[in-house]
C-alpha cells in the first residue's frame, strides 16, 4: 500500500506582512510534521487556477488554520481583523468542492473548520468578546494555555476526542452554527463549538483548536484516523 498523500493548501500573504512589496505562500511546519508522524505524505498546494488538477493525486485534504473571515457589519474600532485573502478563500473553497466530488477525507483546523461549516450554511461569531460577552478567553497563545473540552452526547466521530479533556486555543472567531451537513461533536467550557463532524462513513471533521501543535499523544487519534481514512481512499482508487 502506498503512503497516502495529504493535500494542504498554503496560506497567502498578499499584503506584505512577511516582507513589504512581496507576496508569499507560507504554512506552519507543524501541519506537515503531524501528517508524517501519522504515516502520511504532505503535499503543499499553492494557489492555482484548477482545483481539480491540484487534487488529482491527493488522497485526503487538510484545511489548515488561516486568517479571519470578514464581518458583515462594522465592529468597534478597537477590534482588529486580519482578513483572509480573497484568492486564498476562493481556492480553498474550490478544493473543498473538489474533495466533496471525489469523496476525499477532509480535516479542517480552525479557519479550515469554519470554512467547512460556512460551506453548509453555518454561521460565525466574528469576534467572540463582542458577539458573546462574558465568554471564556480563547486567544491563549502558543504557550501552555488550555481550556476544557466536553463531548456532545451521541456525536459522530466521538472516538477521535475521547480522553482529550483540554485543548489549546488561538482564535477570536468561532462557529455560531455548524450548518446543515455537520453536527457539533465537542464544545468548550462556555458552550462554544469546538468540533464538528459529518454523520456517515466518510471522514469529514473540523476542530477549532490546533492539534498539530499538541504533543503526539494528544493529537494522535485525530491525525491517525484522518490519515488512515486517506489510506483507504488511496487503496480504493
N, C-alpha and C positions, 0 to 999 in steps of 0.2 A: 504493500500500500504506500502510495507516495505521500509526502508530507503535505498536509492541507495548506493552501495558500490563502492568507487573510489580507484582504484589501483594506488599507487605512488611508482615507483622504487626508492630505496635508492641509494645514491652516494657511491662510493667505494674509500677509501683512502688506496691504496696498497703500497704507498711509505713512509709510516711512518711519514706523516706530523702531524697527531694528536698526536701520540706517537711513537717514533722510535722503529722499530722492530715489530710493530703490524699492522694488517690490520683491518680497521674499516668501517662499514656501517654508514652513517650519513645523516641527512636531516634537513634543516631549519624547525623549528616547525610551521612557518607561513603558510606553504602549508596545513598541516592538519587542522589548525585553520580556514583557509579560507573555506575549504571544509565543515567543521562542521557548520560554520556560514551560509553557503548556503543551509544547510539541508541534507548534505551527510555524509557518514561514511568512513573516510580514512582507507585504508588497505595498510600498508607498505610492499613492495616487495623486500626482499633481493635477491641478485644474486643466481640463482638456475638453474639446468640443463634444466628444461622443462617449457617453457613459457606457454604452453597450460594448464598445471596444475596450474601455478601461477595465471592465469586469469580465472580459472574455475568458480569462484563465484563472479566475478567482473563485474560491470555494466558500468564503464567508466574508461578511462586511462588518468592520468595526468602525463606528462613527464616533470619533473622539470628542473630548471637550473643545470648546471654542469660545468665541466672543458672544456678545449679547444680541438678542432679538430686539428690534426697535419697538418701543411702546406706541400704542395707537393714539395716545393723548399725552400732552405735556406733563412732566413731573416737576417737583420743586427744583429750583436751580442748583441746589447742592447735591442732587443725585446725578452721578456720572454713569454714562453708558459707553462702553467700547463696542461699537456695533460691528456685527459680522459683515464682511464684505459681500455685497450682492452677488458677485460672481461665485464666491465660495458657496453661499447658501444655495444658489441655483444648481451648482454641480453636485452638492451633497443631496439635494432633493432628487436630481436625476439618477444618481447612484442608488438611492433608496428605492425609487420606482423600478429600476432595472433589477435590483436584488429581489423585489417582490415578484417581478415577472418570472425570474429564474428560480424562485423559491429558495434563495440562499439563506443560511442562518445570519441573523443580524444582532449585533450587540451595540447599543447606544450608551455613551457615557456622558453625563452632564448635558452639555449642548446637544449631544447626539440623542439622549433620551428625550429631550424637549422636542427635537425635530421629529422623532417617531410619533409623539403624541399629536403634534400640530398637523402632521400628515393625516391623522384620523379624526380631525375636527376637535382636538383638545385645545386647551387654553392655558395661558401663563399668568402668574404673578410676575410683573416685570421688575418690581423692586420690593422684596419682601417687607422691609421695615415700613414702607408706605402702604402697601396693599394689605398687609396683615399686621397691624400694630400690636406690639407685645409678643410677637412670635420669637422663637429661640434664635440665637445667633447662628448663622450658617456660614459666615466668612471666617473660618477658623485657621486659615493659612496652611502652609506646608509642614508645620511642626507637629507636635504630638496631640493637638486638639482633636477631640472626637465628640460626637453626640450619639445618643441612644438610637437603636433601630428596633422596630417591632413588626412582626409579620402579620399580614392580613389573613384571617381565618379562611381556609379554602382557596387561597390564592394559587394561580398556576406557577409552576417552577419553584415551589417553596423549598425544594431540596438545595437550591443554589444559595440560600441565605440562612439555613438552619445552623445554629451555633455562632452566627455573626450578630453580636449584640450591640456593637458600637462601630461607627464608620467615620471616616474623615469628611470634611465638608469645605468647599471652596467657592460657593456660589452665592449670588444675591437674587437671581431669577429662579423660579421654580414652577412646577405644574400646578395649575388650579384644577384642571380636569384632565383625564387621561385619554379622552377620545373614545370613539365607538368600538374600535378594534382592539383595544388594550384594556387590561384590568390592573388595578392597583395591587401590587404584591407586598409592599412594605411601606411603612410610614415612620416619620421622625417623632420626637417627643412632643412636638407641638401640632401633631396630626398632619404635617407636611408630607406630600407624596415623595417617597424616596426610591421606589422601584415600581416598574410596570412590566407586564408580560402578556403576550398573546396567548389565548387558550388554544389548545390543539397541539399536534405533534411537532410543528415547525418551531425552531428556536428563534424567537423574536423577543428580546429582553432589553430594557433600559434601566439604568441606575443613575441616581443623581450624584452619588459620591464618586470618588476616583479610586477604583480598586487597583489600578495599575501602580499606584503609589503605596499600597499596603504591602506588608510582608507576605511572602508566598503562601503561608498557611492561611491567611485571611482572604487573599484574592483567589486562591486556588480553585475552589469549586466553580466559581463563575467562569473564569477563563478556561478551565479544563473542560467543562461541559460545552462551552462555545466551540472550542477547537475540535472536540470530539464530534459535534454536530457537523462541522465543516468537513471533517474526515469522512463521515458517512455520505455527505453530499458529493465529495470527490469520488468516492468509490461507486456511487450510483451513476456518475457521469452526468 
